[in-house]
Amino acid sequence: MAWIYSGKLYDSEFQAGCLAARMREEGFILSKRSPRYVYVFKTKTGRYGVKCMW
């Protein structure tokens, strides 16, 4: 299995964390399953993103 990265990077860890929490709670809108793992990651430039694995 491979990681799936969200298409947007955020300036704060809080914003990325909110998206990660929403993905854990609701999953993607078009998916019937919730992701198994959801993580917030930090890029080398200091921005934050969300990655998940089903």
PDB file of N, CA, C and O in Angstrom:
ATOM      1  N   MET A   1       0.838  -1.181   0.000  1.00  0.00           N
ATOM      2  CA  MET A   1       0.000   0.000   0.000  1.00  0.00           C
ATOM      3  C   MET A   1       0.879   1.240   0.000  1.00  0.00           C
ATOM      4  O   MET A   1       2.001   1.222   0.506  1.00  0.00           O
ATOM      5  N   ALA A   2       0.366   2.293  -0.562  1.00  0.00           N
ATOM      6  CA  ALA A   2       1.132   3.536  -0.662  1.00  0.00           C
ATOM      7  C   ALA A   2       0.380   4.662   0.036  1.00  0.00           C
ATOM      8  O   ALA A   2      -0.839   4.617   0.202  1.00  0.00           O
ATOM      9  N   TRP A   3       1.141   5.669   0.437  1.00  0.00           N
ATOM     10  CA  TRP A   3       0.543   6.847   1.056  1.00  0.00           C
ATOM     11  C   TRP A   3      -0.166   7.674  -0.005  1.00  0.00           C
ATOM     12  O   TRP A   3       0.294   7.769  -1.143  1.00  0.00           O
ATOM     13  N   ILE A   4      -1.278   8.265   0.375  1.00  0.00           N
ATOM     14  CA  ILE A   4      -2.005   9.208  -0.473  1.00  0.00           C
ATOM     15  C   ILE A   4      -1.895  10.563   0.200  1.00  0.00           C
ATOM     16  O   ILE A   4      -2.272  10.723   1.361  1.00  0.00           O
ATOM     17  N   TYR A   5      -1.376  11.536  -0.534  1.00  0.00           N
ATOM     18  CA  TYR A   5      -1.146  12.870   0.013  1.00  0.00           C
ATOM     19  C   TYR A   5      -2.290  13.795  -0.382  1.00  0.00           C
ATOM     20  O   TYR A   5      -2.799  13.717  -1.500  1.00  0.00           O
ATOM     21  N   SER A   6      -2.693  14.667   0.531  1.00  0.00           N
ATOM     22  CA  SER A   6      -3.704  15.666   0.196  1.00  0.00           C
ATOM     23  C   SER A   6      -3.090  16.672  -0.772  1.00  0.00           C
ATOM     24  O   SER A   6      -1.871  16.842  -0.804  1.00  0.00           O
ATOM     25  N   GLY A   7      -3.919  17.327  -1.549  1.00  0.00           N
ATOM     26  CA  GLY A   7      -3.423  18.212  -2.593  1.00  0.00           C
ATOM     27  C   GLY A   7      -3.059  19.601  -2.127  1.00  0.00           C
ATOM     28  O   GLY A   7      -2.660  20.429  -2.947  1.00  0.00           O
ATOM     29  N   LYS A   8      -3.178  19.891  -0.853  1.00  0.00           N
ATOM     30  CA  LYS A   8      -2.931  21.247  -0.369  1.00  0.00           C
ATOM     31  C   LYS A   8      -1.974  21.227   0.811  1.00  0.00           C
ATOM     32  O   LYS A   8      -2.029  20.332   1.656  1.00  0.00           O
ATOM     33  N   LEU A   9      -1.093  22.228   0.862  1.00  0.00           N
ATOM     34  CA  LEU A   9      -0.209  22.414   2.007  1.00  0.00           C
ATOM     35  C   LEU A   9      -0.712  23.595   2.825  1.00  0.00           C
ATOM     36  O   LEU A   9      -1.252  24.556   2.277  1.00  0.00           O
ATOM     37  N   TYR A  10      -0.532  23.518   4.133  1.00  0.00           N
ATOM     38  CA  TYR A  10      -1.024  24.540   5.047  1.00  0.00           C
ATOM     39  C   TYR A  10       0.133  25.230   5.745  1.00  0.00           C
ATOM     40  O   TYR A  10       1.205  24.651   5.920  1.00  0.00           O
ATOM     41  N   ASP A  11      -0.097  26.479   6.143  1.00  0.00           N
ATOM     42  CA  ASP A  11       0.933  27.260   6.825  1.00  0.00           C
ATOM     43  C   ASP A  11       1.113  26.843   8.279  1.00  0.00           C
ATOM     44  O   ASP A  11       2.208  26.972   8.825  1.00  0.00           O
ATOM     45  N   SER A  12       0.059  26.347   8.910  1.00  0.00           N
ATOM     46  CA  SER A  12       0.165  25.976  10.325  1.00  0.00           C
ATOM     47  C   SER A  12      -0.172  24.498  10.521  1.00  0.00           C
ATOM     48  O   SER A  12      -0.932  23.901   9.759  1.00  0.00           O
ATOM     49  N   GLU A  13       0.413  23.945  11.554  1.00  0.00           N
ATOM     50  CA  GLU A  13       0.151  22.550  11.897  1.00  0.00           C
ATOM     51  C   GLU A  13      -1.294  22.378  12.359  1.00  0.00           C
ATOM     52  O   GLU A  13      -1.881  21.310  12.185  1.00  0.00           O
ATOM     53  N   PHE A  14      -1.861  23.420  12.941  1.00  0.00           N
ATOM     54  CA  PHE A  14      -3.247  23.362  13.404  1.00  0.00           C
ATOM     55  C   PHE A  14      -4.207  23.136  12.237  1.00  0.00           C
ATOM     56  O   PHE A  14      -5.122  22.319  12.334  1.00  0.00           O
ATOM     57  N   GLN A  15      -3.999  23.859  11.134  1.00  0.00           N
ATOM     58  CA  GLN A  15      -4.873  23.708   9.970  1.00  0.00           C
ATOM     59  C   GLN A  15      -4.796  22.292   9.410  1.00  0.00           C
ATOM     60  O   GLN A  15      -5.820  21.688   9.091  1.00  0.00           O
ATOM     61  N   ALA A  16      -3.586  21.771   9.293  1.00  0.00           N
ATOM     62  CA  ALA A  16      -3.419  20.406   8.791  1.00  0.00           C
ATOM     63  C   ALA A  16      -4.015  19.399   9.771  1.00  0.00           C
ATOM     64  O   ALA A  16      -4.598  18.398   9.356  1.00  0.00           O
ATOM     65  N   GLY A  17      -3.873  19.659  11.058  1.00  0.00           N
ATOM     66  CA  GLY A  17      -4.442  18.776  12.067  1.00  0.00           C
ATOM     67  C   GLY A  17      -5.958  18.740  12.023  1.00  0.00           C
ATOM     68  O   GLY A  17      -6.565  17.697  12.267  1.00  0.00           O
ATOM     69  N   CYS A  18      -6.571  19.874  11.715  1.00  0.00           N
ATOM     70  CA  CYS A  18      -8.033  19.912  11.584  1.00  0.00           C
ATOM     71  C   CYS A  18      -8.493  19.046  10.414  1.00  0.00           C
ATOM     72  O   CYS A  18      -9.479  18.317  10.526  1.00  0.00           O
ATOM     73  N   LEU A  19      -7.774  19.128   9.290  1.00  0.00           N
ATOM     74  CA  LEU A  19      -8.114  18.289   8.141  1.00  0.00           C
ATOM     75  C   LEU A  19      -7.905  16.816   8.475  1.00  0.00           C
ATOM     76  O   LEU A  19      -8.726  15.977   8.104  1.00  0.00           O
ATOM     77  N   ALA A  20      -6.825  16.492   9.164  1.00  0.00           N
ATOM     78  CA  ALA A  20      -6.561  15.102   9.541  1.00  0.00           C
ATOM     79  C   ALA A  20      -7.663  14.566  10.457  1.00  0.00           C
ATOM     80  O   ALA A  20      -8.109  13.431  10.290  1.00  0.00           O
ATOM     81  N   ALA A  21      -8.096  15.364  11.406  1.00  0.00           N
ATOM     82  CA  ALA A  21      -9.172  14.937  12.309  1.00  0.00           C
ATOM     83  C   ALA A  21     -10.466  14.724  11.544  1.00  0.00           C
ATOM     84  O   ALA A  21     -11.207  13.778  11.809  1.00  0.00           O
ATOM     85  N   ARG A  22     -10.731  15.603  10.600  1.00  0.00           N
ATOM     86  CA  ARG A  22     -11.940  15.465   9.789  1.00  0.00           C
ATOM     87  C   ARG A  22     -11.880  14.195   8.940  1.00  0.00           C
ATOM     88  O   ARG A  22     -12.887  13.506   8.776  1.00  0.00           O
ATOM     89  N   MET A  23     -10.704  13.890   8.404  1.00  0.00           N
ATOM     90  CA  MET A  23     -10.564  12.669   7.610  1.00  0.00           C
ATOM     91  C   MET A  23     -10.722  11.429   8.475  1.00  0.00           C
ATOM     92  O   MET A  23     -11.292  10.434   8.026  1.00  0.00           O
ATOM     93  N   ARG A  24     -10.227  11.470   9.705  1.00  0.00           N
ATOM     94  CA  ARG A  24     -10.394  10.327  10.609  1.00  0.00           C
ATOM     95  C   ARG A  24     -11.865  10.114  10.958  1.00  0.00           C
ATOM     96  O   ARG A  24     -12.345   8.981  11.014  1.00  0.00           O
ATOM     97  N   GLU A  25     -12.566  11.209  11.190  1.00  0.00           N
ATOM     98  CA  GLU A  25     -13.971  11.124  11.601  1.00  0.00           C
ATOM     99  C   GLU A  25     -14.881  10.728  10.441  1.00  0.00           C
ATOM    100  O   GLU A  25     -15.698   9.816  10.570  1.00  0.00           O
ATOM    101  N   GLU A  26     -14.738  11.410   9.321  1.00  0.00           N
ATOM    102  CA  GLU A  26     -15.685  11.251   8.223  1.00  0.00           C
ATOM    103  C   GLU A  26     -15.148  10.435   7.058  1.00  0.00           C
ATOM    104  O   GLU A  26     -15.934   9.888   6.285  1.00  0.00           O
ATOM    105  N   GLY A  27     -13.827  10.337   6.911  1.00  0.00           N
ATOM    106  CA  GLY A  27     -13.270   9.732   5.714  1.00  0.00           C
ATOM    107  C   GLY A  27     -13.481  10.682   4.548  1.00  0.00           C
ATOM    108  O   GLY A  27     -13.977  11.793   4.732  1.00  0.00           O
ATOM    109  N   PHE A  28     -13.119  10.265   3.386  1.00  0.00           N
ATOM    110  CA  PHE A  28     -13.381  11.101   2.214  1.00  0.00           C
ATOM    111  C   PHE A  28     -14.858  11.029   1.871  1.00  0.00           C
ATOM    112  O   PHE A  28     -15.513  10.035   2.185  1.00  0.00           O
ATOM    113  N   ILE A  29     -15.381  12.029   1.252  1.00  0.00           N
ATOM    114  CA  ILE A  29     -16.805  12.101   0.934  1.00  0.00           C
ATOM    115  C   ILE A  29     -17.210  10.984  -0.027  1.00  0.00           C
ATOM    116  O   ILE A  29     -18.285  10.402   0.117  1.00  0.00           O
ATOM    117  N   LEU A  30     -16.364  10.686  -0.995  1.00  0.00           N
ATOM    118  CA  LEU A  30     -16.710   9.686  -2.001  1.00  0.00           C
ATOM    119  C   LEU A  30     -16.347   8.264  -1.584  1.00  0.00           C
ATOM    120  O   LEU A  30     -16.679   7.314  -2.294  1.00  0.00           O
ATOM    121  N   SER A  31     -15.684   8.101  -0.470  1.00  0.00           N
ATOM    122  CA  SER A  31     -15.249   6.778  -0.032  1.00  0.00           C
ATOM    123  C   SER A  31     -16.219   6.210   0.996  1.00  0.00           C
ATOM    124  O   SER A  31     -16.798   6.944   1.797  1.00  0.00           O
ATOM    125  N   LYS A  32     -16.382   4.914   0.960  1.00  0.00           N
ATOM    126  CA  LYS A  32     -17.249   4.263   1.936  1.00  0.00           C
ATOM    127  C   LYS A  32     -16.485   3.854   3.189  1.00  0.00           C
ATOM    128  O   LYS A  32     -17.086   3.545   4.218  1.00  0.00           O
ATOM    129  N   ARG A  33     -15.145   3.852   3.096  1.00  0.00           N
ATOM    130  CA  ARG A  33     -14.319   3.447   4.228  1.00  0.00           C
ATOM    131  C   ARG A  33     -13.523   4.632   4.749  1.00  0.00           C
ATOM    132  O   ARG A  33     -13.243   5.580   4.016  1.00  0.00           O
ATOM    133  N   SER A  34     -13.171   4.564   6.000  1.00  0.00           N
ATOM    134  CA  SER A  34     -12.284   5.575   6.582  1.00  0.00           C
ATOM    135  C   SER A  34     -10.841   5.123   6.393  1.00  0.00           C
ATOM    136  O   SER A  34     -10.573   3.922   6.350  1.00  0.00           O
ATOM    137  N   PRO A  35      -9.917   6.057   6.281  1.00  0.00           N
ATOM    138  CA  PRO A  35      -8.515   5.666   6.148  1.00  0.00           C
ATOM    139  C   PRO A  35      -7.992   5.001   7.418  1.00  0.00           C
ATOM    140  O   PRO A  35      -8.410   5.340   8.525  1.00  0.00           O
ATOM    141  N   ARG A  36      -7.076   4.053   7.245  1.00  0.00           N
ATOM    142  CA  ARG A  36      -6.508   3.329   8.375  1.00  0.00           C
ATOM    143  C   ARG A  36      -5.544   4.200   9.169  1.00  0.00           C
ATOM    144  O   ARG A  36      -5.575   4.210  10.400  1.00  0.00           O
ATOM    145  N   TYR A  37      -4.690   4.927   8.464  1.00  0.00           N
ATOM    146  CA  TYR A  37      -3.706   5.806   9.092  1.00  0.00           C
ATOM    147  C   TYR A  37      -3.831   7.199   8.499  1.00  0.00           C
ATOM    148  O   TYR A  37      -3.974   7.349   7.286  1.00  0.00           O
ATOM    149  N   VAL A  38      -3.780   8.209   9.338  1.00  0.00           N
ATOM    150  CA  VAL A  38      -3.792   9.608   8.898  1.00  0.00           C
ATOM    151  C   VAL A  38      -2.705  10.337   9.683  1.00  0.00           C
ATOM    152  O   VAL A  38      -2.698  10.306  10.914  1.00  0.00           O
ATOM    153  N   TYR A  39      -1.794  10.988   8.976  1.00  0.00           N
ATOM    154  CA  TYR A  39      -0.678  11.687   9.614  1.00  0.00           C
ATOM    155  C   TYR A  39      -0.537  13.098   9.075  1.00  0.00           C
ATOM    156  O   TYR A  39      -0.855  13.367   7.917  1.00  0.00           O
ATOM    157  N   VAL A  40      -0.061  13.990   9.920  1.00  0.00           N
ATOM    158  CA  VAL A  40       0.330  15.338   9.517  1.00  0.00           C
ATOM    159  C   VAL A  40       1.841  15.306   9.333  1.00  0.00           C
ATOM    160  O   VAL A  40       2.565  14.838  10.212  1.00  0.00           O
ATOM    161  N   PHE A  41       2.320  15.801   8.196  1.00  0.00           N
ATOM    162  CA  PHE A  41       3.755  15.823   7.946  1.00  0.00           C
ATOM    163  C   PHE A  41       4.216  17.250   7.687  1.00  0.00           C
ATOM    164  O   PHE A  41       3.422  18.118   7.326  1.00  0.00           O
ATOM    165  N   LYS A  42       5.507  17.477   7.876  1.00  0.00           N
ATOM    166  CA  LYS A  42       6.096  18.799   7.672  1.00  0.00           C
ATOM    167  C   LYS A  42       7.072  18.725   6.507  1.00  0.00           C
ATOM    168  O   LYS A  42       7.906  17.822   6.452  1.00  0.00           O
ATOM    169  N   THR A  43       6.974  19.669   5.576  1.00  0.00           N
ATOM    170  CA  THR A  43       7.884  19.711   4.436  1.00  0.00           C
ATOM    171  C   THR A  43       9.173  20.423   4.822  1.00  0.00           C
ATOM    172  O   THR A  43       9.272  21.007   5.902  1.00  0.00           O
ATOM    173  N   LYS A  44      10.152  20.371   3.937  1.00  0.00           N
ATOM    174  CA  LYS A  44      11.427  21.042   4.198  1.00  0.00           C
ATOM    175  C   LYS A  44      11.271  22.556   4.248  1.00  0.00           C
ATOM    176  O   LYS A  44      12.069  23.242   4.886  1.00  0.00           O
ATOM    177  N   THR A  45      10.244  23.081   3.578  1.00  0.00           N
ATOM    178  CA  THR A  45      10.016  24.530   3.572  1.00  0.00           C
ATOM    179  C   THR A  45       9.238  25.007   4.784  1.00  0.00           C
ATOM    180  O   THR A  45       9.014  26.208   4.935  1.00  0.00           O
ATOM    181  N   GLY A  46       8.817  24.087   5.658  1.00  0.00           N
ATOM    182  CA  GLY A  46       8.126  24.472   6.883  1.00  0.00           C
ATOM    183  C   GLY A  46       6.618  24.489   6.783  1.00  0.00           C
ATOM    184  O   GLY A  46       5.947  24.958   7.701  1.00  0.00           O
ATOM    185  N   ARG A  47       6.071  23.991   5.693  1.00  0.00           N
ATOM    186  CA  ARG A  47       4.619  23.915   5.560  1.00  0.00           C
ATOM    187  C   ARG A  47       4.156  22.517   5.951  1.00  0.00           C
ATOM    188  O   ARG A  47       4.962  21.591   6.047  1.00  0.00           O
ATOM    189  N   TYR A  48       2.863  22.372   6.174  1.00  0.00           N
ATOM    190  CA  TYR A  48       2.311  21.116   6.677  1.00  0.00           C
ATOM    191  C   TYR A  48       1.306  20.541   5.694  1.00  0.00           C
ATOM    192  O   TYR A  48       0.611  21.275   4.992  1.00  0.00           O
ATOM    193  N   GLY A  49       1.239  19.227   5.655  1.00  0.00           N
ATOM    194  CA  GLY A  49       0.289  18.533   4.809  1.00  0.00           C
ATOM    195  C   GLY A  49      -0.254  17.318   5.537  1.00  0.00           C
ATOM    196  O   GLY A  49       0.140  17.019   6.664  1.00  0.00           O
ATOM    197  N   VAL A  50      -1.168  16.624   4.871  1.00  0.00           N
ATOM    198  CA  VAL A  50      -1.806  15.444   5.449  1.00  0.00           C
ATOM    199  C   VAL A  50      -1.623  14.281   4.484  1.00  0.00           C
ATOM    200  O   VAL A  50      -1.805  14.426   3.275  1.00  0.00           O
ATOM    201  N   LYS A  51      -1.259  13.123   5.033  1.00  0.00           N
ATOM    202  CA  LYS A  51      -1.172  11.919   4.221  1.00  0.00           C
ATOM    203  C   LYS A  51      -1.957  10.816   4.907  1.00  0.00           C
ATOM    204  O   LYS A  51      -2.066  10.788   6.133  1.00  0.00           O
ATOM    205  N   CYS A  52      -2.505   9.907   4.107  1.00  0.00           N
ATOM    206  CA  CYS A  52      -3.315   8.833   4.675  1.00  0.00           C
ATOM    207  C   CYS A  52      -3.077   7.538   3.910  1.00  0.00           C
ATOM    208  O   CYS A  52      -2.561   7.539   2.792  1.00  0.00           O
ATOM    209  N   MET A  53      -3.463   6.444   4.533  1.00  0.00           N
ATOM    210  CA  MET A  53      -3.346   5.121   3.928  1.00  0.00           C
ATOM    211  C   MET A  53      -4.596   4.327   4.271  1.00  0.00           C
ATOM    212  O   MET A  53      -5.066   4.351   5.409  1.00  0.00           O
ATOM    213  N   TRP A  54      -5.128   3.629   3.286  1.00  0.00           N
ATOM    214  CA  TRP A  54      -6.305   2.806   3.518  1.00  0.00           C
ATOM    215  C   TRP A  54      -5.921   1.414   3.849  1.00  0.00           C
ATOM    216  O   TRP A  54      -6.789   0.572   4.078  1.00  0.00           O
TER     217      TRP A  54
END
